[in-house]
């Protein structure tokens, strides 16, 4: 079953939101959906992929609809490299 684990708030690598999907396509769609649900009207400024502690992460720099810039960390280890 595919899921987004939101026990953490995405504020750092240690608190990254875990995206548990089977493919990169569904993983990317899950990230977009999470951002849209939690930050309606957000603008994506930058997406950075990085490896850390044997995990794969996407760090999204967004601007909220209120004009606040935030970094949101996603653990994409579960789907990274799967097509």
C-alpha positions in Angstrom: 0.0 0.0 0.0 1.3 3.4 -0.9 1.4 6.1 1.8 2.7 9.3 3.0 4.0 9.0 6.6 3.6 12.4 8.2 4.7 11.6 11.7 7.3 14.2 11.1 6.8 17.8 9.9 9.4 17.9 7.1 11.5 20.6 8.9 14.8 18.8 8.6 16.4 15.6 7.4 15.7 14.1 10.8 12.1 15.0 10.6 11.6 14.3 6.8 8.2 13.3 5.5 8.4 9.7 4.3 7.0 9.0 0.9 6.3 5.3 0.6 5.3 4.6 -3.0 6.2 2.0 -5.6 7.4 4.2 -8.5 9.0 7.6 -9.0 5.9 8.8 -10.8 3.6 8.1 -7.9 6.2 9.4 -5.5 6.4 12.8 -7.2 2.6 13.0 -7.4 2.4 12.2 -3.7 4.9 15.0 -2.9 3.0 17.5 -5.1 -0.3 16.4 -3.4 1.1 16.8 0.1 2.5 20.3 -0.7 -0.8 21.4 -2.3 -2.8 20.1 0.7 -0.6 21.6 3.3 0.5 24.8 1.5 -2.4 25.7 -0.9 -1.2 28.2 -3.5 2.5 27.5 -2.9 5.2 28.1 -5.5 8.1 25.7 -5.9 11.3 27.7 -6.1 13.9 24.9 -6.0 14.1 21.2 -5.7 17.3 19.6 -4.5 18.0 15.8 -4.4 20.6 14.6 -2.0 21.8 11.4 -0.4 22.3 11.3 3.4 22.9 8.4 5.9 22.1 5.8 3.3 18.8 7.5 2.4 17.6 9.5 -0.5 15.9 12.9 0.0 14.3 15.7 -1.9 14.4 19.1 -0.3 11.8 21.5 -1.7 12.2 25.2 -1.3 8.8 26.8 -1.5 7.1 30.1 -1.1 3.8 29.9 0.7 0.8 31.9 -0.5 1.6 34.3 2.4 5.0 34.9 0.9 7.0 32.9 3.5 9.9 30.8 2.2 10.2 27.3 3.6 12.3 24.2 3.1 10.4 20.9 3.3 12.3 17.7 3.5 11.0 14.4 2.0 12.5 11.0 2.4 12.1 9.4 -1.0 14.2 6.3 -0.3 11.2 4.0 -0.8 10.7 4.9 -4.5 14.0 6.5 -5.6 15.2 4.9 -8.9 12.0 2.8 -9.4 10.2 3.4 -12.7 
